[in-house]
């Protein structure tokens, strides 16, 4: 992963994501993409409220159905994400 919103010629902009990071929401802890990394979106496995820091540095909260995609750059999944929600940062 890198930050595809800085380098517009990054492969993640034109093809498949290189990896996914799983966040189960358990334990009240945040999940980051790593220093300098930004996910290109979120896939929601189980419905719930997704709280995340966007690529622009803003905190966002979205209620999502199971199987939904949130098409927004994401730096970090925040600890306030619902516990029953399982998501993948792509």
Residue pairs with C-beta under 8 A, 6 or more apart in sequence:
1 12
1 18
1 19
1 33
1 34
1 37
1 38
1 39
2 10
2 12
2 36
2 37
2 38
3 10
3 36
3 37
3 38
3 55
4 10
4 12
4 13
4 38
4 40
4 73
5 38
5 55
5 73
11 18
12 18
12 40
13 40
17 39
17 40
17 90
20 43
20 88
20 89
20 90
21 31
21 33
21 39
21 88
21 89
22 31
22 86
22 87
22 88
23 31
23 77
23 81
23 86
23 87
23 88
23 89
24 86
25 48
25 77
25 81
25 82
25 83
25 84
25 85
25 86
25 87
26 83
28 79
29 79
30 76
30 77
30 78
30 79
31 76
31 77
31 89
32 75
32 76
32 77
33 39
33 74
33 75
33 76
33 89
37 75
38 55
38 73
38 74
38 75
39 73
39 74
39 75
39 89
39 90
40 73
40 90
41 69
41 70
41 71
41 72
41 73
41 74
41 89
41 90
42 50
42 52
42 64
42 69
42 70
42 72
42 74
42 77
42 87
42 88
42 89
42 90
43 68
43 69
43 87
43 88
43 90
44 50
44 64
44 65
44 66
44 67
44 68
44 69
44 70
44 85
44 86
44 87
45 66
45 67
45 86
45 87
45 88
46 66
46 84
46 85
46 86
47 64
47 65
47 66
47 68
47 85
48 63
48 64
48 81
48 82
48 84
48 85
49 61
49 62
49 63
49 64
49 80
49 81
49 82
49 85
50 61
50 62
50 63
50 64
50 70
50 77
50 81
50 82
50 85
50 87
51 59
51 60
51 61
51 77
51 78
51 79
51 80
51 81
52 59
52 60
52 61
52 62
52 70
52 72
52 74
52 75
52 76
52 77
52 78
52 81
53 59
53 60
53 74
53 75
53 76
53 78
54 60
54 72
54 73
54 74
54 75
55 72
55 73
55 74
55 75
56 73
57 75
59 78
60 72
61 80
62 70
64 70
64 85
74 89
77 87
77 89
81 87
